[in-house]
Amino acid sequence: MEKLVIIPTYNEKENIAAIVRYVFSLNLNYHILVIDDGSPDGTALIVKELMQNYPEQLFLEERSGKLGLGTAYIHGFKWAIQREYQFVFEMDADFSHNPDDLERLYLACKTGGADVAIGSRYVKGGAIQNWPLDRRIYSKGGALYTRIITWMPVGDPTAGFVCYRNEVLSSINFDAIKFVGYAFQVEMKFASWKLGFKIIEVPITFKDRTFGASKMSKGIIKEGIMGVLKLQWHSLFKNYKGSVSVETSVK
């Protein structure tokens, strides 16, 4: 019960079996929790079939609809805390995050002094493959904008490939985390930083998905722009300390 990878899914039938098998093929004692938001393409059914092959390693939480990335991860964090996992990972299902890098994030926390390890595109050695120019501009510009507004010393604040130590997640009041889209990623790092935890960025190569549709939208971009401003303003009055009870929040 040391390492748990949380993978939120919505219509990921082309990717989910491959990503699950890849992580387990590493033979490094990772467990996986898939949180599926009622995918109409049958993603959850594929996971249920795989669970027969990995009964002690693969777990599934099904939710009734598309409730947002942030709420999926918070659901998973509470599930992990209740079961006392020591290192909890966020990872996409679509191979944009290379499972081979999981251990580098783990070691950054286990032996490298990090409380939060971020798979970063925007530190020395980090890179992006197969993204069009406009998306690169949005992403890089958004990272710079976030640093300017929040003063948070993180080069890739919207990164979705992250390892948290249990004590970080146990210290955060999830009721204070208000964003559900990609701004959620910024707020989780912001909360960790505000609580004094050490954040280390580990360079990774981010690859755009080959199968399935991107979840990026204009609404998500707008939430990111306005959310960062709200985040800094609300931080003057908000206390991220102290997690809520998890006993009645998970199955």
Secondary structure, DSSP 8 states (H G I E B T S, - for coil): --EEEEEEESS-TTTHHHHHHHHHHT-S-EEEEEEE---TTSHHHHHHHHHTT-TTTEEEEE-SS---HHHHHHHHHHHHHHTT-SEEEE--SSSSS-GGGHHHHHHHHHTS--SEEEEESSSTT-EEES--HHHHHHHHHHHHHHHHHH----S-TT---EEEEHHHHHHB-GGG----STHHHHHHHHHHHHTT--EEEEE-EEE--SSS-----HHHHHHHHHHHHHHHHHTTT---BS----TTT--
